[in-house]
Amino acid sequence: MSGDGGAAEIASAVRGRTLRAVDVVAEALERIGRADPVLCAFLDVWPGEALRRAREMDARVAAGERLPLAGVPVAVKGRYGLRAAGPLLAAGCVAVGATAVPGPGTPWQTWGLGAHGRTVNPWRADRTPGGSSAGAAVAVAAGLVPLATGSDGAGSVRIPAAWCAVVGLKATGGRLASPDRTGLAAPGVLARTAADAAAWWRAVRPSGADRAPADFPVRAVWSPGLGFARPDPEQVALARSAAGRLVGTGTVRPARRRESPVLLDPGPAWSALRAPGADRAGAHRVRAENDRRLDALFSGADLLLTPTTPTAPHGHEGPGDRYSTALTWAFNLSGHPALSLPAGFGADGCPAGLQLVAAHGREDLLLAVAREAERRGATA
């Protein structure tokens, strides 16, 4: 086995001393060196510090320490990403670099700017990978690292996950530390598999966060547009097909409530909460009403399923007048945890995502469903 496997595989091999962390990290750095001039996924790469840290992990394993993520290469979002990576580093991860985010003065967030130029979608270089966790999604999708940290204020983990065909998890609002004073942003992760995303969650979750294992199938409600968004037909069809595979493999079943939920458009409320000095009374009314409707939904269902994005990845010139966040930012406003699962590919060859939303604090359920979907062959 080489160091380009999954996080759990790498850590198990390093702990078992059949693989050295320093070799795993050297391989990751070599892959980054080859690919990044084209992909532009990284702002900075830290070879000296990463190899020093990897040798330290090997020494600690040899001394008998049981590090759950020993030697796993991880990329952190942006130049300040190390500030939030403490739990991962404590678990044995090795940070290899800082991933690309939108450049200064960017009026929209679904792209990235790396050290070598604009970040490109690994499936189609003329398209954006999404953002703002742009480089994180590309680094994972291209196999440069098995894990990359992200943050999600309006869909910044889930959108690039969908557009790069990887798994992206946003935690429950307020459950993990976040520097965002509005409370809209939550930490998240980009991973190639649900198992790797679950390894991240085990490293960062609050104490006492475990719940009873999920009983399959879980109850799910489907919504193409949450009552206000108008996603493109192809995005709806791809996500609906992915939801159908979850049902067909016995991972989920339709909840008794068959009507699609209708939420108030969260966009104006989200914008008001972000704008200094804005009148927030209306935003709080929208939030309270949507919270009420979501509480009613989750009283009779375990999951809400939607397309992750309303459109396919746009070109590097920008998204035009369509908001890529149309289906994601409702759950930044409400704080619900949400996960994007690969849902297939459109006619243009670009990936799409299926968004899974659960009740507050149920990251474990999202990850269990995603892992079961992968095990049963229900993912694209």
Protein Blocks (a to p, Z undefined) as FASTA:
>chain_A
ZZkbcfklmmmmmmnopacfklmmmmmmmmmmmmmmmnopafbdcfklmmmmmmmmmmmm
mnopacfkgoiacddehjklmmmmmmmmmnopacfbdcddddehiabfbbcddfkbccdd
fkbmkbcebdfklmlmmmmmnomafbdcdddfkopmmmmmmmnopacddddehkaccfbf
nlmaccddddfbfklmmmmmmmmmcehkaccdddddddddddfklomaccdfklmmmmmm
mmmmmmmnomaccdfblbdcddddfklmmmmmmpghiafklmmmmmmmmmmmmmmmmmmc
fbdcddfbfbdcddfkbgbjadfklmmmmmmmnopacddddebjcfkopacdddddddeh
ilmmmmmmmmmmmmnopaZZ
